[in-house]
Amino acid sequence: MSTAWALVLTTLVAAGAVMTAAAVWSHRLRRYAVVDAAWGAAFVAVAAATGVVATVLGADGAVRRWLLVALVALWGLRLTRHLWSRVRAAGHDDPRYEEMLGGPFREVPFGTVVRRVFLLQGAAVALISAPVVVGVATHTRWPWAVVLGVVVWVIGVVFEAVGDAQLAAYRADPARGPVLDRGLWAWTRHPNYFGDACVWWGLWLAGALAAGPIAGLATLPAPVVMTLFLTLVTGARPTERRMEGRPGWDAYTARTAMFFPRPPRR
């Protein structure tokens, strides 16, 4: 088996294994939101497994390989821990999935849940991981892309982690206002989703583009798909639909950027 096919197979097995385990656990808890906690873990599993396979097969670029694995692991494990703690603490399921599937978990056939939630997100993990999978098995042609990618990754992790922390503090504050509009949330209505997008554009730069223009162009759909997920499918847009009509929401949207940060308008 060629190195490329070995890495593709490893990607599918790793992503499939995590999503299968998450689907089983979701069925036990009767909660869609388990998939959110599995999302980061699936990327970590793909990066680690393909890194090991590339090493065993003698692929080039060991330093960048393990740098990429470390970047994915730091991002993915933090996200998994954060989202799993939120799933455990919440007294209800994520309304985004209830809206997408037309009802609570108990009212939707489990086969439908598997296809529309776990299979879809498992396939997305395999596609979005492509820049990392290419990066773990190729020689570094453009070192500047690695440096730029790490910088973009750091910006993304800061936005995501700080945004999540500010949101948690807001929810724990009994005197909170109707809308979180402080800190990073004054610059963008979705700093955590924006940060997530930056992480994967950074990994595309450091992983695929650093291997050369062909690898970069071939894997460009990966960060594009991730950004679309974060803005339209399971991220910003569904969240905004739930927020419509809340006191202060219209004024907040008028002065604060939706996704890309900018200073708030007066």
C-alpha positions as CSV (number, residue, x, y, z in Angstrom):
1,M,0.0,0.0,0.0
2,S,1.3,3.5,-0.9
3,T,1.9,6.1,1.7
4,A,-0.9,8.2,0.4
5,W,-3.5,5.4,0.6
6,A,-2.2,4.4,4.0
7,L,-2.7,7.9,5.3
8,V,-6.2,8.2,3.8
9,L,-7.3,4.9,5.3
10,T,-5.8,5.9,8.7
11,T,-7.7,9.2,8.6
12,L,-11.0,7.4,7.9
13,V,-10.5,4.8,10.6
14,A,-9.4,7.4,13.2
15,A,-12.3,9.8,12.5
16,G,-14.8,6.9,12.2
17,A,-13.7,5.4,15.5
18,V,-14.1,8.6,17.5
19,M,-17.5,9.4,15.9
20,T,-18.7,5.8,16.4
21,A,-17.8,6.0,20.1
22,A,-19.5,9.4,20.4
23,A,-22.7,8.1,18.7
24,V,-22.9,5.2,21.2
25,W,-22.4,7.6,24.1
26,S,-24.9,10.1,22.6
27,H,-27.5,7.3,22.4
28,R,-26.9,6.5,26.0
29,L,-27.3,10.1,27.2
30,R,-30.0,11.0,24.6
31,R,-28.0,14.2,23.8
32,Y,-27.0,15.5,20.3
33,A,-24.4,17.7,21.9
34,V,-22.0,14.8,22.6
35,V,-20.8,15.3,19.0
36,D,-19.4,18.7,19.8
37,A,-17.1,17.2,22.5
38,A,-16.1,14.5,20.0
39,W,-15.3,17.1,17.3
40,G,-12.0,18.2,18.7
41,A,-11.0,14.7,19.8
42,A,-11.6,13.3,16.3
43,F,-9.1,15.8,14.8
44,V,-6.5,14.9,17.5
45,A,-7.0,11.2,16.7
46,V,-6.5,11.8,13.0
47,A,-3.4,13.9,13.5
48,A,-1.8,11.5,16.0
49,A,-2.6,8.4,14.0
50,T,-1.4,9.7,10.7
51,G,1.7,11.1,12.3
52,V,2.6,7.6,13.6
53,V,1.9,6.0,10.3
54,A,4.0,8.6,8.4
55,T,6.8,7.9,10.8
56,V,6.6,4.2,10.4
57,L,6.6,4.5,6.6
58,G,9.7,6.8,6.7
59,A,8.1,9.9,5.4
60,D,10.1,13.2,5.3
61,G,9.6,16.2,7.5
62,A,9.7,14.8,11.0
63,V,10.0,18.2,12.8
64,R,7.0,19.8,11.0
65,R,5.1,16.5,11.4
66,W,5.2,16.5,15.2
67,L,4.8,20.3,15.3
68,L,1.5,19.8,13.5
69,V,0.4,17.0,15.7
70,A,1.2,19.1,18.8
71,L,-0.8,22.1,17.4
72,V,-3.8,20.0,16.7
73,A,-3.5,18.2,20.1
74,L,-3.3,21.5,22.0
75,W,-6.3,22.9,20.2
76,G,-8.4,19.8,20.1
77,L,-7.9,18.6,23.7
78,R,-8.7,22.1,25.1
79,L,-11.8,22.3,23.0
80,T,-12.9,18.7,23.9
81,R,-12.4,19.4,27.6
82,H,-14.3,22.7,27.4
83,L,-17.3,21.3,25.4
84,W,-17.6,18.1,27.4
85,S,-17.7,20.1,30.7
86,R,-20.5,22.2,29.0
87,V,-22.4,19.2,27.9
88,R,-22.2,17.7,31.4
89,A,-23.3,20.9,33.1
90,A,-26.2,21.8,30.8
91,G,-29.6,20.7,31.8
92,H,-30.8,20.6,28.2
93,D,-29.5,19.6,24.8
94,D,-28.1,22.0,22.2
95,P,-31.1,23.7,20.4
96,R,-29.1,24.0,17.2
97,Y,-29.3,20.3,16.6
98,E,-33.0,20.1,17.7
99,E,-33.7,22.8,15.1
100,M,-31.7,21.0,12.5
101,L,-33.3,17.6,13.0
102,G,-36.8,18.8,13.9
103,G,-37.0,17.8,17.5
104,P,-35.3,16.5,20.7
105,F,-33.1,13.4,20.6
106,R,-35.8,11.1,21.9
107,E,-38.2,12.0,19.1
108,V,-35.8,11.4,16.2
109,P,-34.9,7.9,14.9
110,F,-31.3,7.1,15.9
111,G,-30.4,6.2,12.3
112,T,-31.3,9.7,11.3
113,V,-29.1,11.1,14.1
114,V,-26.2,9.0,13.0
115,R,-26.5,10.0,9.4
116,R,-27.2,13.7,9.8
117,V,-25.0,14.4,12.8
118,F,-22.2,11.8,13.4
119,L,-21.6,10.6,9.8
120,L,-21.7,14.2,8.5
121,Q,-19.3,15.5,11.1
122,G,-17.0,12.5,10.7
123,A,-16.8,13.1,7.0
124,A,-16.1,16.8,7.7
125,V,-13.3,15.8,10.1
126,A,-11.7,13.6,7.4
127,L,-11.9,16.4,4.8
128,I,-10.8,19.3,7.0
129,S,-7.8,17.2,8.3
130,A,-6.4,17.0,4.8
131,P,-3.8,19.9,5.3
132,V,-2.5,18.2,8.5
133,V,-2.4,14.8,6.8
134,V,-0.4,16.2,3.9
135,G,1.8,18.1,6.3
136,V,2.8,15.1,8.4
137,A,4.1,13.2,5.4
138,T,5.8,15.8,3.2
139,H,9.0,17.8,3.1
140,T,8.9,21.5,4.0
141,R,9.3,23.6,0.9
142,W,8.3,27.0,2.2
143,P,9.4,27.5,5.8
144,W,7.8,31.0,5.9
145,A,4.4,29.3,5.6
146,V,5.1,27.3,8.7
147,V,6.0,30.4,10.7
148,L,3.0,32.3,9.3
149,G,0.7,29.4,10.0
150,V,1.9,29.1,13.7
151,V,1.2,32.9,14.1
152,V,-2.3,32.5,12.7
153,W,-2.9,29.4,14.8
154,V,-1.8,31.3,18.0
155,I,-4.2,34.2,17.2
156,G,-7.0,31.6,16.7
157,V,-6.4,29.8,19.9
158,V,-6.3,33.1,21.9
159,F,-9.6,34.2,20.4
160,E,-11.2,30.9,20.9
161,A,-10.0,30.3,24.5
162,V,-10.5,33.8,25.7
163,G,-13.9,34.1,24.1
164,D,-15.0,30.8,25.7
165,A,-13.7,32.0,29.1
166,Q,-15.5,35.3,28.8
167,L,-18.7,33.6,27.8
168,A,-18.4,31.2,30.8
169,A,-17.8,34.2,33.2
170,Y,-20.8,36.0,31.7
171,R,-23.1,33.0,32.2
172,A,-22.0,32.6,35.8
173,D,-22.6,36.3,36.6
174,P,-26.1,36.7,38.3
175,A,-26.0,40.4,37.4
176,R,-25.3,39.9,33.7
177,G,-27.1,41.9,31.1
178,P,-29.2,40.3,28.3
179,V,-26.3,40.2,25.8
180,L,-22.5,39.7,26.3
181,D,-20.9,42.7,24.7
182,R,-17.7,43.0,26.6
183,G,-14.1,41.9,25.9
184,L,-13.6,40.1,22.6
185,W,-17.4,40.0,22.3
186,A,-17.4,43.7,21.7
187,W,-15.3,43.2,18.6
188,T,-17.0,40.2,17.1
189,R,-20.3,38.4,18.0
190,H,-18.5,35.1,17.6
191,P,-14.9,35.3,18.8
192,N,-14.8,31.5,19.6
193,Y,-15.9,30.6,16.0
194,F,-13.6,33.2,14.5
195,G,-10.7,31.7,16.5
196,D,-11.6,28.2,15.4
197,A,-11.5,29.3,11.7
198,C,-8.0,31.0,12.3
199,V,-6.7,27.7,13.8
200,W,-7.5,25.8,10.7
201,W,-6.3,28.4,8.3
202,G,-3.1,28.4,10.3
203,L,-2.8,24.6,10.1
204,W,-3.4,24.8,6.3
205,L,-0.5,27.3,6.0
206,A,1.8,25.3,8.2
207,G,0.7,21.9,6.9
208,A,-0.2,21.8,3.2
209,L,0.9,25.2,1.8
210,A,4.4,24.8,3.4
211,A,4.7,21.7,1.2
212,G,4.3,23.8,-1.9
213,P,1.6,25.3,-4.1
214,I,0.1,22.1,-5.4
215,A,-0.5,20.7,-1.9
216,G,-1.8,24.1,-0.8
217,L,-4.3,24.4,-3.7
218,A,-5.4,20.7,-3.4
219,T,-6.3,21.1,0.2
220,L,-7.7,24.6,0.1
221,P,-11.3,23.3,0.4
222,A,-10.5,22.1,3.9
223,P,-10.2,25.5,5.7
224,V,-13.0,26.8,3.4
225,V,-15.4,24.1,4.5
226,M,-14.4,24.6,8.2
227,T,-15.1,28.3,7.9
228,L,-18.5,27.6,6.2
229,F,-19.4,25.2,9.0
230,L,-18.5,27.8,11.6
231,T,-20.4,30.6,10.0
232,L,-23.4,28.8,8.4
233,V,-24.0,25.2,9.4
234,T,-23.4,24.6,13.1
235,G,-21.9,27.8,14.3
236,A,-22.7,31.5,14.0
237,R,-25.8,31.6,11.9
238,P,-27.8,29.1,13.9
239,T,-26.8,30.8,17.1
240,E,-27.9,34.1,15.8
241,R,-31.3,32.8,14.8
242,R,-31.8,31.7,18.5
243,M,-30.7,35.1,19.7
244,E,-33.1,37.1,17.6
245,G,-35.7,39.0,19.6
246,R,-33.7,39.1,22.8
247,P,-33.5,42.5,24.6
248,G,-30.5,44.4,23.4
249,W,-29.7,42.0,20.5
250,D,-30.6,44.4,17.6
251,A,-28.5,47.2,19.1
252,Y,-25.6,44.7,19.7
253,T,-25.7,43.5,16.1
254,A,-25.7,47.1,14.9
255,R,-22.5,48.0,16.6
256,T,-20.6,44.7,16.5
257,A,-19.2,42.7,13.6
258,M,-20.7,39.3,13.0
259,F,-17.5,37.3,12.4
260,F,-14.3,39.2,11.5
261,P,-13.3,41.4,14.4
262,R,-13.3,45.2,14.2
263,P,-13.7,48.0,16.7
264,P,-17.4,48.4,17.8
265,R,-19.4,51.1,16.1
266,R,-20.8,53.9,18.3
